[in-house]
Amino acid sequence: MKTKLSSATPAQLETECLVVIALDRGSKDKTEVTLETTDDAVRKASEEVIASGELTGKSCEVTLLHHPAGLKAKRLLVLGGGKVQTFSGFELRRVAGTAVRALKSRGLRSFAFALPQNGLSADQAIKAVVEGAFVGNFDADTYRSDRKDQKIDELSLITNGDAGKLQSALDEARAIGESQNFTRTLVNEPSNRMTPTILAERAKQMAQEVGGSRPQVRGLWR
């Protein structure tokens, strides 16, 4: 999955879908939903669904709006992040995975994520979203006869800040996400297709691709 940074105004970004986080800032007995964006156009586009009470901000709640007024995005996906008091990088990671799974099941190939800033620095938010997106994009149905080609090809992260620092955070998160998926791919292979010898060869190939040294896998090298 291609990942890139964008400093565009969320409402002005042309994309298949714009994703924003909704948090509940209310009390225990009262819901008060607000969007994690300073873009007035995005807030206005979601006013009606928030006022209806349909959108509650509950963690991983998915609300998809088509042709949102005032936005160049074809769709607006509002994802619940839960209570503002408990929102964290861990929660954002889960939410990002939810976004990917929700959109790829609808046949979308790309989307843009407006990063929240509530309690998180920009680089922390980038790491959480990218890791969650890669994990959510993993295809575990390789051998299913009715398997559908569903995956996200491109993710744009809307944020502002030190470009070098943010790019480093993105690169680190992408490496972590890709590594998790690489491991999951090996684990999901049946034993007749992933013998110890083949596993060692895959590890060796991976190390060579990333410029590492010969991996020391006990029991697999002679």
Z-matrix of the N, CA and C atoms (Angstrom, degrees):
N
C 1 1.455
C 2 1.526 1 109.55
N 3 1.305 2 116.28 1 127.09
C 4 1.456 3 121.03 2 178.41
C 5 1.529 4 109.01 3 -77.70
N 6 1.314 5 116.17 4 132.43
C 7 1.462 6 120.71 5 178.68
C 8 1.519 7 109.27 6 -124.86
N 9 1.326 8 116.01 7 139.06
C 10 1.459 9 119.51 8 -179.42
C 11 1.519 10 110.70 9 -149.06
N 12 1.330 11 115.10 10 158.12
C 13 1.459 12 121.79 11 178.73
C 14 1.518 13 109.93 12 -93.74
N 15 1.324 14 115.94 13 149.06
C 16 1.456 15 121.37 14 176.72
C 17 1.525 16 109.33 15 -140.43
N 18 1.324 17 116.01 16 136.40
C 19 1.463 18 120.69 17 176.75
C 20 1.523 19 110.92 18 -104.89
N 21 1.322 20 116.76 19 14.39
C 22 1.465 21 122.00 20 -178.09
C 23 1.529 22 111.01 21 -68.02
N 24 1.316 23 115.52 22 156.01
C 25 1.465 24 120.94 23 171.99
C 26 1.530 25 107.14 24 -70.57
N 27 1.329 26 119.29 25 128.08
C 28 1.469 27 121.27 26 -175.53
C 29 1.534 28 114.10 27 -48.82
N 30 1.322 29 117.24 28 -44.30
C 31 1.468 30 120.03 29 -177.04
C 32 1.516 31 112.53 30 -67.74
N 33 1.333 32 117.68 31 -23.31
C 34 1.460 33 121.56 32 -176.21
C 35 1.526 34 113.19 33 -96.44
N 36 1.309 35 117.36 34 -1.43
C 37 1.463 36 120.60 35 -178.03
C 38 1.527 37 110.36 36 -86.00
N 39 1.331 38 115.92 37 124.72
C 40 1.455 39 121.44 38 177.17
C 41 1.530 40 108.84 39 -81.95
N 42 1.306 41 116.48 40 117.77
C 43 1.459 42 121.50 41 -176.89
C 44 1.523 43 109.69 42 -155.59
N 45 1.328 44 115.47 43 159.29
C 46 1.459 45 119.59 44 176.78
C 47 1.520 46 110.72 45 -63.66
N 48 1.330 47 115.46 46 -35.13
C 49 1.466 48 119.27 47 179.86
C 50 1.523 49 110.30 48 -157.23
N 51 1.306 50 115.93 49 135.24
C 52 1.460 51 122.60 50 174.18
C 53 1.519 52 107.78 51 -102.62
N 54 1.329 53 116.30 52 129.08
C 55 1.462 54 121.46 53 -178.88
C 56 1.523 55 110.33 54 -109.74
N 57 1.326 56 116.66 55 130.64
C 58 1.463 57 121.63 56 176.24
C 59 1.528 58 109.09 57 -132.92
N 60 1.325 59 115.23 58 156.03
C 61 1.459 60 121.76 59 -179.60
C 62 1.526 61 110.32 60 -96.37
N 63 1.330 62 115.89 61 138.78
C 64 1.462 63 121.65 62 173.95
C 65 1.528 64 108.11 63 -114.27
N 66 1.331 65 116.71 64 130.51
C 67 1.455 66 121.51 65 179.16
C 68 1.526 67 110.40 66 -117.93
N 69 1.300 68 114.99 67 149.23
C 70 1.463 69 121.25 68 177.03
C 71 1.526 70 108.48 69 -95.02
N 72 1.330 71 115.96 70 111.88
C 73 1.460 72 121.97 71 -179.53
C 74 1.526 73 111.77 72 -99.60
N 75 1.307 74 116.67 73 9.79
C 76 1.453 75 120.45 74 -177.79
C 77 1.521 76 113.28 75 -80.68
N 78 1.309 77 115.00 76 -177.27
C 79 1.464 78 121.40 77 178.57
C 80 1.525 79 109.55 78 -86.35
N 81 1.318 80 115.86 79 -175.22
C 82 1.454 81 120.81 80 -179.37
C 83 1.517 82 111.85 81 -59.97
N 84 1.330 83 116.34 82 -35.97
C 85 1.469 84 120.83 83 -175.40
C 86 1.526 85 113.34 84 -102.76
N 87 1.328 86 117.13 85 0.98
C 88 1.462 87 119.58 86 -176.77
C 89 1.527 88 110.44 87 -138.76
N 90 1.346 89 114.91 88 134.16
C 91 1.461 90 120.85 89 179.34
C 92 1.524 91 110.32 90 -95.96
N 93 1.307 92 116.26 91 132.44
C 94 1.459 93 121.62 92 177.45
C 95 1.530 94 108.19 93 -137.59
N 96 1.327 95 116.58 94 95.64
C 97 1.459 96 122.23 95 -172.63
C 98 1.527 97 111.42 96 -90.02
N 99 1.325 98 115.71 97 132.34
C 100 1.465 99 121.50 98 173.96
C 101 1.524 100 108.78 99 -135.68
N 102 1.325 101 115.13 100 151.34
C 103 1.457 102 120.07 101 178.19
C 104 1.517 103 111.00 102 -88.32
N 105 1.332 104 116.08 103 144.40
C 106 1.456 105 121.99 104 179.02
C 107 1.531 106 109.68 105 -85.55
N 108 1.310 107 116.27 106 66.89
C 109 1.452 108 122.24 107 176.68
C 110 1.521 109 109.04 108 -157.19
N 111 1.315 110 115.73 109 149.03
C 112 1.466 111 120.38 110 176.71
C 113 1.522 112 111.01 111 -97.38
N 114 1.328 113 116.45 112 2.25
C 115 1.467 114 121.57 113 -179.00
C 116 1.533 115 109.10 114 -78.57
N 117 1.327 116 116.28 115 110.84
C 118 1.467 117 120.90 116 -177.50
C 119 1.521 118 112.56 117 -61.85
N 120 1.327 119 117.34 118 -33.51
C 121 1.463 120 120.57 119 -178.82
C 122 1.525 121 110.98 120 -65.94
N 123 1.322 122 116.33 121 -38.94
C 124 1.465 123 120.30 122 178.39
C 125 1.525 124 110.14 123 -68.18
N 126 1.315 125 116.28 124 -41.58
C 127 1.469 126 120.24 125 177.99
C 128 1.532 127 110.66 126 -61.67
N 129 1.324 128 116.13 127 -42.79
C 130 1.462 129 120.43 128 -178.65
C 131 1.516 130 111.32 129 -65.58
N 132 1.333 131 116.95 130 -37.72
C 133 1.460 132 121.18 131 -178.63
C 134 1.525 133 112.31 132 -63.32
N 135 1.337 134 116.13 133 -24.83
C 136 1.465 135 120.00 134 -178.09
C 137 1.526 136 113.34 135 -104.95
N 138 1.322 137 116.98 136 2.60
C 139 1.470 138 120.67 137 -176.86
C 140 1.526 139 112.65 138 -55.83
N 141 1.320 140 115.87 139 -45.04
C 142 1.462 141 119.64 140 -174.22
C 143 1.525 142 112.39 141 -65.21
N 144 1.338 143 116.52 142 -45.03
C 145 1.459 144 119.03 143 -178.29
C 146 1.527 145 111.01 144 -69.32
N 147 1.327 146 117.80 145 -31.56
C 148 1.467 147 120.61 146 176.49
C 149 1.530 148 109.60 147 -69.56
N 150 1.327 149 116.45 148 -44.49
C 151 1.467 150 121.08 149 -179.63
C 152 1.531 151 111.82 150 -63.00
N 153 1.329 152 116.79 151 -30.21
C 154 1.462 153 120.24 152 -178.44
C 155 1.526 154 112.42 153 -70.66
N 156 1.330 155 116.58 154 -18.05
C 157 1.457 156 120.17 155 -177.88
C 158 1.518 157 112.80 156 87.02
N 159 1.328 158 116.60 157 -3.38
C 160 1.458 159 120.66 158 179.68
C 161 1.525 160 111.30 159 -67.59
N 162 1.313 161 115.81 160 -33.98
C 163 1.458 162 121.30 161 179.88
C 164 1.524 163 108.46 162 -96.58
N 165 1.321 164 116.44 163 116.21
C 166 1.464 165 120.58 164 -174.28
C 167 1.534 166 113.18 165 -109.01
N 168 1.339 167 117.75 166 -13.31
C 169 1.454 168 120.34 167 -177.97
C 170 1.509 169 114.10 168 82.49
N 171 1.329 170 117.59 169 4.24
C 172 1.459 171 121.74 170 179.91
C 173 1.524 172 109.96 171 -58.34
N 174 1.312 173 116.82 172 143.48
C 175 1.455 174 121.91 173 -175.88
C 176 1.524 175 112.50 174 -52.65
N 177 1.336 176 115.78 175 126.03
C 178 1.468 177 125.18 176 177.77
C 179 1.530 178 113.51 177 68.24
N 180 1.322 179 116.57 178 14.83
C 181 1.465 180 120.31 179 173.37
C 182 1.534 181 108.86 180 -68.08
N 183 1.327 182 117.36 181 135.69
C 184 1.465 183 122.63 182 -176.08
C 185 1.527 184 110.40 183 -114.85
N 186 1.340 185 115.95 184 123.15
C 187 1.461 186 121.62 185 176.01
C 188 1.524 187 108.30 186 -129.89
N 189 1.332 188 116.58 187 115.40
C 190 1.464 189 121.21 188 -176.02
C 191 1.524 190 110.25 189 -109.22
N 192 1.341 191 115.57 190 124.90
C 193 1.457 192 121.98 191 178.30
C 194 1.527 193 109.27 192 -112.58
N 195 1.316 194 116.85 193 131.04
C 196 1.461 195 121.38 194 178.61
C 197 1.528 196 110.58 195 -94.62
N 198 1.321 197 116.00 196 144.39
C 199 1.466 198 123.38 197 178.41
C 200 1.535 199 111.94 198 46.77
N 201 1.330 200 117.88 199 56.33
C 202 1.466 201 120.81 200 -179.25
C 203 1.526 202 111.75 201 -62.22
N 204 1.306 203 116.37 202 129.60
C 205 1.465 204 121.75 203 -177.64
C 206 1.515 205 111.62 204 -62.14
N 207 1.340 206 115.86 205 134.74
C 208 1.451 207 120.94 206 176.64
C 209 1.514 208 115.06 207 83.87
N 210 1.321 209 117.60 208 -0.66
C 211 1.459 210 121.86 209 -179.49
C 212 1.529 211 110.63 210 -115.25
N 213 1.311 212 116.26 211 147.38
C 214 1.464 213 120.47 212 175.90
C 215 1.523 214 111.56 213 -84.55
N 216 1.316 215 116.92 214 -13.82
C 217 1.461 216 121.53 215 176.47
C 218 1.527 217 109.63 216 -69.43
N 219 1.328 218 116.88 217 143.98
C 220 1.463 219 120.84 218 179.30
C 221 1.523 220 111.82 219 -73.33
N 222 1.322 221 115.78 220 -25.95
C 223 1.461 222 120.96 221 -179.58
C 224 1.530 223 109.20 222 -142.24
N 225 1.311 224 115.16 223 156.47
C 226 1.460 225 121.76 224 173.86
C 227 1.520 226 107.17 225 -125.71
N 228 1.319 227 115.83 226 119.38
C 229 1.460 228 121.17 227 178.23
C 230 1.521 229 108.48 228 -106.87
N 231 1.322 230 116.01 229 117.80
C 232 1.466 231 121.41 230 178.40
C 233 1.519 232 107.92 231 -103.24
N 234 1.324 233 115.18 232 121.29
C 235 1.457 234 121.11 233 -177.20
C 236 1.522 235 110.92 234 -110.66
N 237 1.305 236 116.27 235 129.59
C 238 1.456 237 120.18 236 178.13
C 239 1.520 238 111.53 237 -71.90
N 240 1.321 239 116.08 238 133.99
C 241 1.460 240 120.75 239 178.11
C 242 1.514 241 112.76 240 -110.55
N 243 1.344 242 116.55 241 3.96
C 244 1.451 243 120.42 242 179.48
C 245 1.522 244 112.38 243 86.56
N 246 1.316 245 115.93 244 -160.40
C 247 1.458 246 121.94 245 179.71
C 248 1.527 247 110.33 246 -70.87
N 249 1.319 248 115.94 247 140.66
C 250 1.460 249 120.10 248 -179.06
C 251 1.526 250 111.68 249 -61.05
N 252 1.328 251 116.37 250 -30.82
C 253 1.472 252 120.43 251 -177.73
C 254 1.531 253 112.31 252 -69.01
N 255 1.316 254 117.29 253 -25.87
C 256 1.467 255 120.48 254 -176.14
C 257 1.526 256 112.80 255 -109.49
N 258 1.320 257 116.90 256 1.79
C 259 1.464 258 119.66 257 -178.79
C 260 1.525 259 109.75 258 -70.33
N 261 1.331 260 115.84 259 133.40
C 262 1.464 261 121.56 260 -175.38
C 263 1.519 262 110.25 261 -149.40
N 264 1.327 263 115.67 262 178.71
C 265 1.447 264 120.13 263 176.57
C 266 1.521 265 111.75 264 -61.47
N 267 1.327 266 116.69 265 -36.83
C 268 1.465 267 121.16 266 177.76
C 269 1.525 268 110.41 267 -61.01
N 270 1.337 269 115.62 268 -45.23
C 271 1.463 270 119.87 269 179.85
C 272 1.522 271 110.67 270 -65.65
N 273 1.327 272 117.55 271 -39.94
C 274 1.459 273 121.59 272 179.44
C 275 1.526 274 110.97 273 -63.74
N 276 1.317 275 116.78 274 -37.87
C 277 1.464 276 121.29 275 177.45
C 278 1.534 277 110.08 276 -60.76
N 279 1.319 278 116.74 277 -44.97
C 280 1.470 279 121.18 278 178.30
C 281 1.521 280 110.87 279 -62.33
N 282 1.311 281 115.86 280 -43.84
C 283 1.462 282 121.09 281 -178.32
C 284 1.528 283 111.13 282 -63.75
N 285 1.331 284 116.92 283 -40.26
C 286 1.464 285 120.41 284 178.83
C 287 1.527 286 111.20 285 -62.06
N 288 1.324 287 116.07 286 -40.84
C 289 1.461 288 119.75 287 176.66
C 290 1.515 289 111.61 288 -63.53
N 291 1.326 290 116.39 289 -38.22
C 292 1.464 291 121.20 290 177.28
C 293 1.519 292 110.70 291 -62.38
N 294 1.332 293 116.72 292 -41.64
C 295 1.462 294 121.03 293 179.36
C 296 1.515 295 111.43 294 -60.16
N 297 1.328 296 116.62 295 -46.72
C 298 1.462 297 120.89 296 -179.50
C 299 1.526 298 110.98 297 -61.94
N 300 1.309 299 117.10 298 -47.16
C 301 1.461 300 120.07 299 -178.83
C 302 1.523 301 111.79 300 -63.84
N 303 1.326 302 116.59 301 -38.19
C 304 1.468 303 120.49 302 -179.72
C 305 1.527 304 111.33 303 -67.41
N 306 1.328 305 117.20 304 -40.21
C 307 1.465 306 120.66 305 -175.42
C 308 1.517 307 112.74 306 -80.25
N 309 1.328 308 117.89 307 -40.03
C 310 1.471 309 118.09 308 -178.87
C 311 1.528 310 111.28 309 -69.21
N 312 1.320 311 117.29 310 -27.99
C 313 1.470 312 119.67 311 177.00
C 314 1.521 313 111.41 312 -69.71
N 315 1.338 314 116.36 313 -17.56
C 316 1.461 315 121.63 314 176.92
C 317 1.528 316 111.82 315 -96.86
N 318 1.319 317 116.51 316 6.83
C 319 1.448 318 120.92 317 176.14
C 320 1.517 319 115.72 318 85.48
N 321 1.321 320 118.19 319 8.11
C 322 1.466 321 120.48 320 178.74
C 323 1.524 322 110.09 321 -78.08
N 324 1.329 323 115.63 322 149.54
C 325 1.451 324 120.97 323 -177.75
C 326 1.535 325 113.09 324 -113.83
N 327 1.321 326 117.07 325 -14.06
C 328 1.458 327 119.33 326 -178.23
C 329 1.524 328 109.67 327 -150.90
N 330 1.339 329 115.50 328 156.15
C 331 1.460 330 120.19 329 174.89
C 332 1.521 331 109.05 330 -161.61
N 333 1.319 332 115.34 331 168.24
C 334 1.467 333 122.02 332 178.29
C 335 1.521 334 108.60 333 -120.30
N 336 1.313 335 116.35 334 140.80
C 337 1.460 336 122.46 335 -176.97
C 338 1.528 337 108.74 336 -117.68
N 339 1.323 338 116.13 337 116.95
C 340 1.466 339 120.75 338 175.81
C 341 1.520 340 107.64 339 -81.48
N 342 1.309 341 116.90 340 109.92
C 343 1.462 342 120.75 341 -173.35
C 344 1.529 343 112.05 342 -69.68
N 345 1.322 344 117.28 343 132.49
C 346 1.471 345 120.26 344 176.15
C 347 1.513 346 109.95 345 -76.23
N 348 1.307 347 116.77 346 157.97
C 349 1.457 348 121.19 347 -179.37
C 350 1.522 349 111.91 348 -123.65
N 351 1.308 350 116.82 349 6.45
C 352 1.453 351 120.66 350 -177.90
C 353 1.530 352 110.93 351 -70.73
N 354 1.333 353 116.86 352 104.54
C 355 1.447 354 121.11 353 176.31
C 356 1.517 355 115.20 354 75.25
N 357 1.325 356 117.52 355 1.04
C 358 1.456 357 121.32 356 -178.24
C 359 1.523 358 110.33 357 -126.80
N 360 1.323 359 115.83 358 142.14
C 361 1.457 360 118.98 359 172.89
C 362 1.525 361 108.09 360 -77.66
N 363 1.333 362 116.35 361 164.38
C 364 1.463 363 120.34 362 -177.82
C 365 1.522 364 111.38 363 -60.92
N 366 1.331 365 117.74 364 -41.21
C 367 1.467 366 119.45 365 -178.70
C 368 1.526 367 111.26 366 -69.85
N 369 1.331 368 118.00 367 -33.92
C 370 1.464 369 120.91 368 176.08
C 371 1.524 370 110.50 369 -65.33
N 372 1.332 371 115.86 370 -42.61
C 373 1.460 372 120.46 371 179.78
C 374 1.529 373 110.56 372 -64.67
N 375 1.326 374 117.13 373 -41.16
C 376 1.465 375 121.14 374 178.78
C 377 1.522 376 110.58 375 -60.36
N 378 1.328 377 116.69 376 -47.53
C 379 1.462 378 120.63 377 -179.31
C 380 1.527 379 111.07 378 -59.62
N 381 1.320 380 116.76 379 -43.95
C 382 1.459 381 120.65 380 -178.33
C 383 1.524 382 111.39 381 -64.80
N 384 1.332 383 117.13 382 -46.38
C 385 1.455 384 120.84 383 -177.12
C 386 1.531 385 111.44 384 -67.64
N 387 1.315 386 117.43 385 -45.38
C 388 1.469 387 120.38 386 -177.52
C 389 1.530 388 111.32 387 -65.38
N 390 1.329 389 117.16 388 -45.21
C 391 1.461 390 119.51 389 178.38
C 392 1.528 391 110.82 390 -61.31
N 393 1.330 392 116.48 391 -45.62
C 394 1.458 393 120.24 392 179.98
C 395 1.513 394 112.36 393 -63.98
N 396 1.335 395 116.41 394 -37.72
C 397 1.464 396 120.62 395 -179.26
C 398 1.524 397 111.33 396 -66.88
N 399 1.327 398 117.09 397 -42.92
C 400 1.465 399 119.81 398 179.71
C 401 1.524 400 111.35 399 -64.79
N 402 1.307 401 116.50 400 -43.27
C 403 1.467 402 119.97 401 178.82
C 404 1.529 403 110.22 402 -64.33
N 405 1.325 404 117.14 403 -40.63
C 406 1.457 405 120.84 404 179.06
C 407 1.517 406 113.18 405 -68.94
N 408 1.321 407 116.81 406 -22.08
C 409 1.464 408 121.21 407 -177.79
C 410 1.527 409 112.32 408 -87.49
N 411 1.319 410 117.31 409 -3.89
C 412 1.466 411 121.17 410 -177.20
C 413 1.529 412 110.98 411 -65.64
N 414 1.326 413 115.73 412 135.76
C 415 1.462 414 121.95 413 179.30
C 416 1.522 415 109.29 414 -103.00
N 417 1.311 416 116.57 415 109.49
C 418 1.462 417 121.17 416 -179.23
C 419 1.523 418 112.69 417 -95.19
N 420 1.335 419 117.28 418 2.95
C 421 1.476 420 121.26 419 -173.32
C 422 1.523 421 112.92 420 -103.39
N 423 1.320 422 117.73 421 33.30
C 424 1.463 423 121.75 422 -174.97
C 425 1.515 424 112.76 423 -53.65
N 426 1.310 425 117.78 424 -39.33
C 427 1.466 426 120.57 425 -173.08
C 428 1.529 427 113.97 426 -102.76
N 429 1.309 428 117.06 427 8.89
C 430 1.469 429 119.19 428 177.75
C 431 1.526 430 109.73 429 -76.45
N 432 1.330 431 116.20 430 135.55
C 433 1.461 432 120.29 431 -178.49
C 434 1.529 433 112.17 432 -68.57
N 435 1.351 434 116.09 433 -27.54
C 436 1.461 435 120.30 434 -179.54
C 437 1.525 436 111.50 435 -101.33
N 438 1.324 437 116.82 436 23.82
C 439 1.456 438 122.16 437 -177.28
C 440 1.524 439 111.65 438 -60.97
N 441 1.328 440 116.38 439 136.56
C 442 1.450 441 122.25 440 177.75
C 443 1.533 442 109.12 441 -107.84
N 444 1.312 443 115.66 442 145.00
C 445 1.462 444 120.24 443 179.62
C 446 1.521 445 108.61 444 -82.01
N 447 1.315 446 115.47 445 87.57
C 448 1.461 447 121.17 446 -177.67
C 449 1.526 448 109.27 447 -122.55
N 450 1.304 449 116.10 448 115.03
C 451 1.451 450 120.54 449 177.07
C 452 1.522 451 109.56 450 -162.30
N 453 1.325 452 115.58 451 156.62
C 454 1.454 453 121.97 452 175.35
C 455 1.526 454 107.92 453 -92.71
N 456 1.329 455 116.54 454 128.44
C 457 1.462 456 121.19 455 -178.42
C 458 1.526 457 112.73 456 -93.80
N 459 1.342 458 116.90 457 -27.18
C 460 1.463 459 118.50 458 -174.79
C 461 1.524 460 111.48 459 -146.91
N 462 1.327 461 115.07 460 135.96
C 463 1.467 462 122.49 461 178.69
C 464 1.522 463 109.15 462 -128.27
N 465 1.324 464 116.24 463 125.61
C 466 1.469 465 121.62 464 175.86
C 467 1.524 466 108.38 465 -106.43
N 468 1.329 467 116.62 466 133.52
C 469 1.458 468 122.09 467 -179.77
C 470 1.516 469 109.17 468 -108.78
N 471 1.319 470 116.61 469 115.83
C 472 1.459 471 121.68 470 -176.68
C 473 1.523 472 109.45 471 -91.04
N 474 1.335 473 115.96 472 114.25
C 475 1.457 474 121.26 473 -179.16
C 476 1.516 475 109.66 474 -162.68
N 477 1.324 476 115.80 475 173.11
C 478 1.460 477 121.42 476 177.80
C 479 1.519 478 109.15 477 -135.89
N 480 1.330 479 115.83 478 152.50
C 481 1.455 480 120.16 479 179.28
C 482 1.506 481 111.42 480 148.54
N 483 1.310 482 115.86 481 -163.12
C 484 1.458 483 122.84 482 179.55
C 485 1.528 484 108.75 483 -66.24
N 486 1.335 485 117.27 484 109.07
C 487 1.466 486 121.82 485 -174.27
C 488 1.523 487 112.46 486 -58.12
N 489 1.339 488 116.82 487 -41.59
C 490 1.455 489 120.16 488 -179.55
C 491 1.519 490 112.59 489 -64.34
N 492 1.324 491 116.06 490 -45.04
C 493 1.465 492 121.09 491 -179.99
C 494 1.526 493 110.73 492 -65.32
N 495 1.328 494 116.43 493 -41.31
C 496 1.461 495 120.21 494 -178.54
C 497 1.523 496 111.13 495 -69.06
N 498 1.332 497 117.08 496 -37.32
C 499 1.460 498 120.00 497 178.46
C 500 1.520 499 110.47 498 -66.77
N 501 1.320 500 117.48 499 -37.12
C 502 1.463 501 121.07 500 177.39
C 503 1.530 502 110.54 501 -63.30
N 504 1.333 503 115.94 502 -40.81
C 505 1.466 504 120.29 503 177.97
C 506 1.517 505 110.75 504 -64.03
N 507 1.327 506 116.01 505 -40.67
C 508 1.459 507 120.74 506 179.22
C 509 1.525 508 110.56 507 -64.50
N 510 1.316 509 117.28 508 -46.30
C 511 1.469 510 121.40 509 -179.21
C 512 1.527 511 111.63 510 -61.87
N 513 1.333 512 115.70 511 -40.69
C 514 1.471 513 119.85 512 178.95
C 515 1.521 514 110.72 513 -64.84
N 516 1.319 515 116.34 514 -45.27
C 517 1.464 516 120.55 515 -178.96
C 518 1.524 517 111.23 516 -65.19
N 519 1.321 518 116.40 517 -39.07
C 520 1.470 519 120.02 518 179.10
C 521 1.530 520 110.44 519 -63.29
N 522 1.341 521 116.73 520 -41.15
C 523 1.463 522 120.55 521 178.71
C 524 1.524 523 110.87 522 -62.82
N 525 1.335 524 116.39 523 -40.95
C 526 1.468 525 120.42 524 178.85
C 527 1.528 526 110.52 525 -65.79
N 528 1.330 527 116.78 526 -45.60
C 529 1.453 528 120.52 527 -179.96
C 530 1.519 529 112.47 528 -63.20
N 531 1.325 530 116.58 529 -43.82
C 532 1.462 531 120.94 530 178.97
C 533 1.527 532 110.90 531 -64.63
N 534 1.333 533 116.70 532 -36.87
C 535 1.466 534 120.69 533 179.77
C 536 1.527 535 110.82 534 -66.78
N 537 1.325 536 116.51 535 -40.97
C 538 1.460 537 119.90 536 177.51
C 539 1.520 538 110.57 537 -61.64
N 540 1.318 539 116.89 538 -43.97
C 541 1.458 540 120.56 539 -179.10
C 542 1.527 541 111.42 540 -68.90
N 543 1.327 542 117.16 541 -34.81
C 544 1.462 543 120.81 542 176.39
C 545 1.526 544 110.05 543 -61.30
N 546 1.325 545 115.67 544 -44.73
C 547 1.463 546 120.51 545 178.76
C 548 1.517 547 111.20 546 -64.23
N 549 1.311 548 116.63 547 -42.12
C 550 1.464 549 120.50 548 -179.92
C 551 1.526 550 111.05 549 -64.26
N 552 1.331 551 116.41 550 -36.05
C 553 1.460 552 120.39 551 177.71
C 554 1.522 553 110.91 552 -62.49
N 555 1.338 554 116.89 553 -43.99
C 556 1.455 555 120.77 554 179.36
C 557 1.534 556 111.07 555 -64.83
N 558 1.317 557 116.51 556 -43.45
C 559 1.464 558 121.22 557 -178.14
C 560 1.524 559 111.53 558 -64.73
N 561 1.336 560 117.46 559 -35.64
C 562 1.459 561 121.24 560 -176.13
C 563 1.522 562 113.59 561 -78.31
N 564 1.333 563 117.58 562 -11.64
C 565 1.461 564 119.74 563 179.49
C 566 1.531 565 110.15 564 -71.07
N 567 1.330 566 117.83 565 138.53
C 568 1.475 567 119.64 566 176.04
C 569 1.529 568 110.34 567 -67.08
N 570 1.324 569 115.91 568 155.82
C 571 1.467 570 120.53 569 -173.69
C 572 1.522 571 113.41 570 -61.88
N 573 1.327 572 117.62 571 -28.13
C 574 1.466 573 119.10 572 179.94
C 575 1.526 574 112.19 573 -76.51
N 576 1.344 575 116.45 574 -10.41
C 577 1.460 576 120.76 575 177.98
C 578 1.528 577 112.12 576 -112.07
N 579 1.317 578 116.56 577 -9.14
C 580 1.459 579 120.65 578 179.14
C 581 1.527 580 108.94 579 -132.12
N 582 1.305 581 114.69 580 72.84
C 583 1.462 582 120.52 581 177.81
C 584 1.532 583 108.96 582 -76.48
N 585 1.334 584 118.99 583 165.65
C 586 1.461 585 120.53 584 177.67
C 587 1.523 586 112.75 585 -54.88
N 588 1.322 587 117.58 586 -38.40
C 589 1.463 588 120.88 587 -179.80
C 590 1.523 589 111.15 588 -65.96
N 591 1.324 590 116.19 589 -44.58
C 592 1.467 591 120.29 590 179.82
C 593 1.521 592 110.40 591 -66.28
N 594 1.344 593 116.50 592 -39.57
C 595 1.465 594 120.27 593 177.80
C 596 1.530 595 110.34 594 -59.86
N 597 1.312 596 116.99 595 -42.85
C 598 1.459 597 120.78 596 178.97
C 599 1.525 598 111.15 597 -63.76
N 600 1.324 599 116.51 598 -39.36
C 601 1.459 600 120.30 599 179.36
C 602 1.523 601 111.33 600 -66.47
N 603 1.325 602 116.14 601 -38.66
C 604 1.468 603 119.98 602 178.23
C 605 1.526 604 110.35 603 -65.46
N 606 1.317 605 117.06 604 -40.39
C 607 1.467 606 121.16 605 178.14
C 608 1.522 607 110.60 606 -64.63
N 609 1.318 608 116.15 607 -41.92
C 610 1.466 609 121.17 608 179.01
C 611 1.524 610 110.55 609 -63.52
N 612 1.325 611 116.13 610 -44.49
C 613 1.464 612 120.80 611 179.35
C 614 1.525 613 111.54 612 -62.12
N 615 1.334 614 115.92 613 -43.09
C 616 1.460 615 120.60 614 179.29
C 617 1.527 616 110.96 615 -61.08
N 618 1.332 617 116.18 616 -44.23
C 619 1.461 618 120.45 617 -179.64
C 620 1.519 619 111.27 618 -62.71
N 621 1.317 620 116.77 619 -39.29
C 622 1.459 621 120.94 620 179.65
C 623 1.523 622 111.48 621 -67.84
N 624 1.328 623 116.32 622 -36.90
C 625 1.472 624 120.74 623 -178.76
C 626 1.520 625 112.08 624 -65.69
N 627 1.326 626 116.27 625 -34.12
C 628 1.465 627 119.53 626 -178.17
C 629 1.523 628 112.21 627 -98.16
N 630 1.341 629 116.69 628 7.28
C 631 1.452 630 120.11 629 175.35
C 632 1.503 631 114.72 630 81.14
N 633 1.331 632 116.71 631 17.26
C 634 1.453 633 119.86 632 -179.29
C 635 1.514 634 112.13 633 -86.95
N 636 1.312 635 115.49 634 176.46
C 637 1.459 636 120.96 635 178.54
C 638 1.518 637 109.91 636 -85.85
N 639 1.307 638 115.40 637 174.97
C 640 1.457 639 121.56 638 -179.80
C 641 1.524 640 110.35 639 -61.92
N 642 1.347 641 118.31 640 120.27
C 643 1.469 642 120.49 641 -176.62
C 644 1.523 643 112.08 642 -67.53
N 645 1.300 644 116.99 643 140.25
C 646 1.454 645 122.19 644 178.30
C 647 1.519 646 108.58 645 -98.50
N 648 1.317 647 116.50 646 94.33
C 649 1.466 648 121.31 647 -179.14
C 650 1.516 649 108.24 648 -106.06
N 651 1.308 650 117.24 649 106.31
C 652 1.457 651 122.91 650 -174.19
C 653 1.535 652 110.74 651 -58.32
N 654 1.298 653 115.54 652 129.76
C 655 1.443 654 119.86 653 177.04
C 656 1.513 655 113.83 654 90.15
N 657 1.367 656 117.25 655 -10.41
C 658 1.453 657 118.90 656 -176.69
C 659 1.524 658 111.61 657 -108.56
N 660 1.331 659 116.72 658 -17.14
C 661 1.464 660 119.78 659 -179.96
C 662 1.522 661 109.73 660 -108.96
N 663 1.326 662 115.26 661 142.44
C 664 1.458 663 120.29 662 179.78
C 665 1.525 664 109.83 663 -126.83
